[in-house]
């Protein structure tokens, strides 16, 4: 696969993540991601999954792979966010605690590693 397409896809995933996590995410979604099965967390993960679709389609994924990646993004993003929320609850850390920001950064890192994995898979690197 052409390197420019791989780089475009990585950039598109960065933009998608910024939009879904920081521009489109509401307080309702933030507050409910830690409640397993709550609509707010599912909505947030669903937005990520929907915004993933054009990226993987442009990368040339088959219909089956597009559907599998949609489901995978939905489930993985949902559970990473839910786990981060559980750690926040269990620890009692807030934005004033250094450890809170480490967990926040780890959550973001897991999402970014997911995107690199998707691009690697679709580009034939895996």
Secondary structure, DSSP 8 states (H G I E B T S, - for coil): --HHHHHHHHHHHHHHHHIIIIIS--HHHHHHTTSTT-HHHHHHHHHHHHHHHHHHHHTT--HHHHHHHHHHHHHHHHHHHHHHHHHHHHH---TTSHHHHHHHHHHHHHHHHHHHHHHHHHHT--
